Amino acid sequence: MSHFLLFQIGDQSFALNLSNVERVVRAVEITPVPSCEKYILGIVDVQGTIIKTINTRKLVGITQREIELSDQFIIINAFGRRLILVADSVSSVVDLAIHEISIEKQCEKSAAFIDSVARFGDSLVLVIDMKKVVSIIEKPQDTGSESVDEKNEIRL
């Protein structure tokens, strides 16, 4: 068993390996960046560091909605990058037994970010693969004039 941060988006439960989670904070205003990657909502200043904020709903294929004051930002530090995932709520840190189930062929493209499935109580939890998320988010874009340096600061 491994430790995971359990969070919800809509009616679905998701999990992140706790080793990738830096901290969880209340949602704040996001500064939009024109012509940004399709999964990026914008940027947030976290104690002087500019961090990209991921549209987690779009990433996992859940109906879009405006960010609410009750939403939570999960600050991720994984594979040399800091990113923020937006969650409706964060419930707890739990131990999960992971079941390796290939769901990519059975679901839409958004399932590419799902690493595995775990059972928690009576429900199934989808475990997000942060390596895949980082590789897509940090992939160089052919269109646009922005770049990201090693500190994850955006230069326009």
N, C-alpha and C positions, 0 to 999 in steps of 0.2 A: 504494500500500500504506500501511496505517496500523499503529500500534503497539497491541497488545492484550494484556491479562493473560489467560492461559489457565488455566482451573480446571475441576475435575471435581466432579460430583455423581452418585453412583452410577456407572453405566457411560457416562454422557454427558459430553461436553466442551462447555464454554461459554466465552465470551470477553466481556470488558468493554473498552471503549475506555480506554486507559491514562490519558487526560486526566481521567477520572472517578475514578480510583483514588488515594486518599491514601496508604494503606499496607496491608500484610497483617500480621496478628498471630495468635498462637496463640489458640485458643478459651479463654474464661474463663466463669465462672458468669454466667448470664443471670437477671436479676430479672424474674419474670413480672409483668404488669400486668393485673389483672382487667378484663374487658369491653373489651379492646383490639381493634383491627381484626383481621380474620381472617388476614392475612399477617404479623402481628407476633408474634414469640416473646416479646418483653419488651424490657428496656432494659439497657444496660451503661454503666458509668462509665468513660470513657476520659479520663484525665488531667483530671478535674474536669468534664467535659462529659458529659451524659447523652445517649446515642444509641440510637435505636430499632434493634432487631435483627430483620431480615427472616427469615421462614421460607422460605428459598430453595427448599427441596424442594417446599413447597406452591405457591409462586409458579410453578414450572415444571412441576408435575404429576408429581413423582417420589415414590415410596413414602416415607412418613415413617419416621424413626428418631430415637432419642435422640442428642443431640450428644455426640461423643466427644472425648477429650483431644487426639487427633491432628487434629481439624478445624481449619480456618483461618477467621478473620474477615477479610473484605475490607472495609476502611473506605472508603466512597464519599463523595466530596464533589462533588455534581452538582446543577446547577440550584438553587443556594442552599440545599441540604439535605445533612446528613451522615446516612448510614445505614450499617448493617452488613449484609453478605450473608454467610451461612454456607456454606462450601464444604467438601467432603470433603478436597480437596487443591488446592493451587495449584502449577502446574508451571513456568510461565515467562512471560516477556514475548516476544511473537513479532510478526512482521510478517505480516499476513494480507491477502489480496486478497478483498474482500467481493463476494459474489454476491447481487444483489437478487432474492430468491425469496419470493413470497408464500406462506407456509405457514399463515396464519391460517385460511383456508377449509378446509384439509385436515386440521387438527388441532383438538384441544380448546381450550377457553377459555384455558388456560395459554399457548398459542402467541401470545397477544396481546402478551406481553412480549418476544417474539423479534423483533428488528429485521431480521436477515438471516442468511445462512449463509455460512460460509467453509470452504475446503478447507485442511486442515493435514496434510501427509503423505498417508496413505491414509484419513483419517477426515474427517467433516464436523463443524464446530464451529458451535454456535448462538450468535449474538451477541445479548446482552441489551440491550434498549433502555431505558436508565436514565431517559429522559424519561417513558416510559410507567409505569415502576415508581414514580417519585417522584409522578407525578400520581395514581396509585391509592392509594399509601400515605398521602399528605398530604391526600387528599380529606376534607373535614369529614364527620364521622359524625353521623347524626341521633340515635343512641342512645349513651349514655355521657356522662360529665361531664368528660372530660379535654380539654385543649387543648394546642397546641404553639406555643411562642413562636418568635421568629426565630432563637434560638440552638439550636433543636431540644431545648429542655428541656421535659419533660412536667410539666404542672401538673394535679393531680387534683382 
